[in-house]
Amino acid sequence: MASQHRAIEHPGVKGHPAKADNRAVPTSRRRSWRDQHKLTWGSAGVAEKGNMTVEVDEAIENDIWRLSIDMPACYISIQIDGREQLTKLLKFLDMVVPTYELPPTGEFQMGRPVATWVWDDETSGRLFLWLNRTGKHSIRAELDRKQVACIRAALVEATRPA
């Protein structure tokens, strides 16, 4: 019977011979993210405002979404696991609409990398988007009312019933 495990080969370093690690590691567990199945994406929503473009793409195979924000200063891509998270983000961003009765407050976390959306408590209508906020390396993008409206427009188009 053939074994499902194989030795891990290590190259030699500084003149020392290569060695084989005899720990049994199943080949299925040694796969990297590059070996995983690639998703096929379809466009679900697009919005443009000035020099900003927002795209919402849906994976054909699964309930996985991708929110891409393209601005001159940066390009941000967030993977969202499920339509429910997309709908919750839209409700959170609805606070920027002028007809909303209260100034926007609060924060919302979602996606991969972990994206934290935080309403600025000092300036009305300004939103901070933190990526990996609690990690060693993080990034914060500042979005004004027009940029938030652009993101919201793409989400509205993407969540519209077919």
Secondary structure, DSSP 8 states (H G I E B T S, - for coil): ---SEEEEEE---TT---EEEEEEEEGGGG--GGGS----EEEEEEEEETTEEEEEEEESSSSEEEEEEE-SS-EEEEEEESHHHHHHHHHHHGGGSTT-SS----EEEETBTTEEEEE-SSSTT-EEEEESTTSSS-EEEEE-HHHHHHHHHHHHHHHS--
